[in-house]
Amino acid sequence: MSSQSIIPRADSLSCFIFFAASGAYYALFTSRLPAVKATAGVTDAEIGFGLLVLGVASVTGLLSCGALIRRFTSRRLLQVSVLGLLAAFPLAGVAPGALSLYAVMAWLGLMVAIWDVCMNTQALLLEIRTKGRYMGKMQAGYSFGCIGGALLGSAFAKAGVGAFANYLFFAVTVFALWLFASRHLHDDITRHPGGGRRPRLPAFVWFCGLMEVFAFTTEGVVGDWGAIFLHSEKGAEEGLAALGFATCATAMAFVRLTVDNLRGKIGDTRLVGLGGLVAAAGFVVAILASSPYAVLFGFALVGAGVAPVIPVVMSRAGSCPGVDPGAACSAVSTVGYGTLLVIPPVIGTMADAVGFSAAFLVPLAAGILIVIGSLGLRTRKI
């Protein structure tokens, strides 16, 4: 069946579901952070430290994910990690204090890291087996999931429903989808069938990971701090503040639907470089705007600008000769998620000390670095 068929393949639909559910989890979790913060009775800095804990757990999972995939396969790990996250997610909404919140966030970080690597590995396997381009569409699925998760969070927040019930509703819904999606995943492909020592990954794979750092910084700041920024700095009510990442993700999703085609028309360097400029401009708008609605427009620019980066670098890393798809995904994701160790607490600490407007200069700089880094994509053909 052609990858361009109107009726989606069962395997592509299943992979899309995992991407969409991952995005929905992330957006729902972050959009309800004001409610989680109120329930736990913690400060912005403590929320930032909790995100650091989540980041440490994520990096731990990422560092071990390559070996875990070789032993258990990405298919099995994806199935188990999703169930592990769904089981613990509602607990984040009833954590009574900082320590209990940190414990839940650590588990969520570990599970979502494995989930992330394995779903990207499955997308690469889909591209390899069908000889088609799917990464842009799958990443669009993640972004559409972010939209759904943020809208769900906004709706529950406006209705006055707490984060626990919100998170529980999500967990039950995704479990129902898991029952279908988990049945149509691919077995792994190894490009090193021998039992000898595996060769070092090419430098280009690590470069792709660095580009993901910049992308995660711009996107992640909107996700982790966008709602709080709108609520505490720009005076938006909680329901409107919860739409911050949804706005970013909406622009990101629609741009990502076109990424696979745009790569062939204008090339990776122009596509990613222009995106970095647009993302940086979005943060300028968010910082200078006085109206929450203008800030939402700035977040939309951020989403549109950063949209091509992850699909491009992940696909390019996974297509390197002699590199297993799982190893490439694990390496790129490990470097990229390393931002979770630094950026959230930096933003939280800066926000407490000098305000969010100054703190948001960090992701603005990351957008500029995306522009510079895009020049490195000229050295290889798509």
PyMOL commands that set and color helices and strands:
alter all, ss='L'
color gray80, all
select helices_A, chain A and resi 10-31+33-40+44-72+74-93+98-130+135-158+163-181+203-233+238-241+244-288+292-306+309-318+325-337+339-354+356-359+361-379
alter helices_A, ss='H'
color red, helices_A
deselect
rebuild
show_as cartoon
